[in-house]
Amino acid sequence: METVLITGSAGFIGSNVAELLLKRGFNVVGIDNFNDYYDTRLKTWRINNLKKNSNFIFYQTDIENLEALKIIFELHRPGAVINEAARAGVRYSLENPFIYMSTNAGGSLNLLELCRNFNVPKFVLASTSSLYAGQEMPFNENLPVNTPISPYAASKKSAEAMAYSYHYLYGTDVTVLRYFTVYGPAGRPDMSYFRFIKWIMEDTPLEIYGDGSQSRDFTFVEDIAEGTIKALKPVGYQVINLGNNNPDKLSRMIELIENYTGKKAQFIYKEFHKADMTDTWANIDKAKTILGWEPKVNLEEGIKKTVEWTKSNWDWLKEVNL
């Protein structure tokens, strides 16, 4: 069985990718630093689920720690690396841009260098649709993404550029995946859908930035995990969008949450943040052609599953800090 190293394995997407790989018989080595950017009870819940599988080994360390990473590479000799570790969140990146560059760019460099040193043939990099700000929709991978509007997006662009240089210089096979607004059970509490579900269940007013008419290409996490695993195939160097290709307005998402919680929302409207994008919409032709991937879960089904998971775990989720 091939061994895949997944960074950010206690994170939202990383844990789902790890779980799917384990179900398919892979050995998975997980790395996560358990930082407290958001409530670590969610990370603990995710990692405990993964630890139930005997083919999963976990290390609590940071991708910025090159020496610790080197030991892990020496011990396990992975056949592929999926880098899901990142400082996430557009708005917080304005408050602490330094950590975004050191983790998202510097940490990715550490992993690329170790892939070179240990002859790891495959590197998958999780990137972001935030790079497409200001471009014409639907966003395709050939658009020039040279003007990121947040330190978060800039740090991801830096990681993409470094990954290309390692492909060019050393032949590392690289798939860069630009994810579009991933949502689902056990997600990040700084994301709108997680907050909206929790606030509605608590009878707390929803904080809306703008008027709710902004749209997102909401993509269910299980679809994203499937696409990420398909991206392990040899491609040379490719940037590939993983999105739903069917944008929905924020207001539509809220209506679905109301339907499945059985409660009506109250609203507090705030000024739209200048670092946010008004709309996103993925062109996924490359994902279909190169990876044979397209999403299966629509927003209604995905929100239903997410609300059901929230209700079944409400005894501890109600205490999670937003």
N, C-alpha and C positions, 0 to 999 in steps of 0.2 A: 504493500500500500504506500502510495506517495505521501510524503509529509509536506504540508503547506503551513507556512508561518503567517499568522494574521496579527497585525498590530491593531490596537484599538479593539481588542476582542471582547472587552466588557462594555463597549459602546453599542449604540443602537443598531447601526448597520453591521458592524464587525461581528457582533454576537449572532445575528441572523445568518450571515455568511458562514460562520464557523459551524452553526447548528446544521445547516444544509450539507456542508461538506462531510460532517461526521455521519449524517444519515446515509451518505453515499459511500461510506467505507474508508474515507481518508483519515490519516493521522493529522491532527491539528495541534500546532504549538501556538498558544495565545500569549500576547504581550499587552499589558495595559498599565498605565501609571496611576489609575484611580484618582485623578485630580478632582478637586471639588468645584469645578466650574458649575456643575449642577449636583443636586442631591445624590449622594453615592448609594443610597438605598436601591435605586434602579440598577446601578452597575452591579451591585451585590446580587440582586435577583437574577440578572442575566447570567453572570458568571457561575452562580451556583447551579443553574440549569445545565450549563455546558460541562461542569465538573462531574455530572452524573454519568458521563460517557468515558469509558476507560481509555479511549484513543485521544483524549484531550489532555494536554499538559499546559499549565499556566505559569507565567512569570510576571510578577508585579515589578515592572521597571519602565524606564522612559526611553523613547526612541532617540532622545538627545544624549543618552548615555552610551557612547560608542563602545566602551570596554565591556559593559554588561551585554550588549548586543553581540559582540564578538564571541563571547563564551557560549551564548545560545546557538549561534550559527555553527560553532565547532562541535557542540554536543549533538545537534539534530540534523545538520546538513540538509536543509529543506530543498525541495525541488522547485518551489515557487514561493514568492512573497506577495501578499496582498496587503498594501499599506492603507488601512482604514483609520489609523491614528491621526488625529488632527485637533487643533483648537478650532472649534466651530462657533458660528454666530457672527453675523455681520456687524451688529451694533456694538457688541462688546469689543470687537477688534479696534474700534475707534478709541476705546479707553486704555487698552493695553496692546498696542501694535507690536511691541518687541517680542512678546511670547508667541505671537502668531508666526512671525518670521523664524524664530529659533526652532519652533516645533514643526510647522508645516513645511518650511523650506530646509532648514538645517537637519531636522530629523529624517526627512526624505533622502537627503544627501548621504547621511550615515548608512541607511539601508541600501542605497544604490552602490555605495563603495564596498559594502560587505557582500552584496550579490556578485560584484566583480571579483573580489578576493576569493570567494568560496565557489565560484563557477556556478552560481544559481542562474538557470537559463531564463526564468520568467519573473517579471515584475509587473504587478497591477497596481495602479495608483488611483485612489479615489479623489476626484476633483469635483468641480462645482459649476452649475449653470449660472452662478453669480458673475462669471466672466463675460457673459453675453450682454451685460447692461448697455443700453443704448443702441443695440443692433436690431436689424429688421427681423421680425418673426415670420414663420417658425425658425428657430435658431438651428443652423447647421454648423457642422464642425469646421468648415472652411472659412467662416467669418473671422475677420481680424479681431482678436481679443487683446488689444494692446493698451487699453485704457481702463483698467479695473478701478472701480469707484469706492473700494473699501480696502483696508489693510488685509482683511480676510481673503478677498479675491486676489489681491496682489501676491499674497504668500502662496496661494494655490497655483497661480501662473508661474511663479518662480520654481515650484516643484515640477511642474510640467516641463519647463525649459531644461532643468537639470536632468530630468529623465530622458529627454531627447538627446542630450549631449552624451549620456552614457550608452544609449543605443548607437549613436553615430561612432563613438570612439571605441567601444568595447563589444559591440554586438549584443548587448542586453535586449531581450525581446520585451517590449513594453506595450501594455494597453493602458491608456488613460481613460477613465470613465468619468464623464461629467454628469453627476446625478441631479435630478430635478425634483425638489421639494418632496423628500421621502417622509412618509408617515406610516403609522401602524401601531400595534400593541407594544408596550414597554418602550415608548419613544423618549425623546428628550423633553424635559419639562419647560425648556425655554422656547419650544416651538408652539405656534399658535393653536393648532388643533388639540394638543395635550392640555394647554391652559384652558381653552374653551370648554372642553369636556369637564374638567375638574371644577371650573368656575360655575358652570351651569348646574352641576350636581350639588354644589355648595350654596346655590342661590346668590352667588357673587356676580356683580355686573362684569360683562366682558369689556376689556380694553381694546378698542379698535383703532388702529393707526390709519387714518384716511376715512373713507366712507364705506368700505367693505366691497367696493366695486372692482378692486384689483383682482387679478386672476393668477392662478398658479397651475403648473402642470403637475398636480399632485400624483405621486407614484407610490404604490403600496410596497412596503419593505420586503415582502416575500418575492415580488417581481424583481426588485433590485438585487436581492441575494442571488436569484437565479441568473440574472444577467452578469453579475460579477463572477460567478463560477464559470459561465460560458466564456468569459474574457480570459481564462487561463490558456486558451488555445494559442498556438504561435501565430503572430500577426506582423512581426517586424517591429514597427512603431505605428500605432493607431490611436487617435483620439475619437472616442465614441460616446454619443449621448445615450443615457438611459433615462427615459421619461415616458409619460403616459400618452403623449401625443394627442391630448384631449383636455385643454385647459378648462378649469372651473373657477367661477368667482368665489371669493372668500365668503360672501353672503350665502352662496349655495351650500358650502361646507357647513356653515352654522345652522342652516335649516335642517340638514341631515342629522346633525348632532342633537338638535331639539327633538326631531322625530324619534331617535333611538334612545334618548334619555327620558323622553316623555315629559320634558320640562321646557318652559319658554325662557329665552334669554333676556337679560337687561343689558343695556349698552352704555359705555362711556367712550366718547369719540375723542381721539387725540390727533395731533398734527402728523401727517405722513412723514416718515423719516427719509432724509435726502439720500442716505446710503442704501435704502431699499429699492427694489425693482418694482415697477408698476405691474408688469405682466411677464410671464414666462410661458414658452411653448416650444417643445422639443421636436425637431425633425429627427426621426429615428430610422431613417432609411439605412444608414450604415450598420446599426445594430441588427436590423433584419437581415441584411446581406452578409455581413461578416460573421456575426455571432449566431444567426438564426434565432434571434430573440425578439419578442414583443410582449408588452404587458398583458396580463389576463384579468386583473382585478380592477373594476371601475370604482369610482369614488363612493358610490352608495354602499357597495359590498364592503369596501375597505373601512369606511367609518362605522358600519355596523359591527364588524369584527373588533374594531378598536374600542368602541363603547362597551361591548360585551366583556372584553378583557378587563377594562377599567372597573366595571361593576363587580366582576368576580374577584378582583384584587383590592377592592375598596377599603378593606379593613386596615391595610397599611398604606395604600396610595393616598388616602385622605390626609395623611401626615406629611406627605412629600412637599418640600418647599419649592415654590415656583420662582 
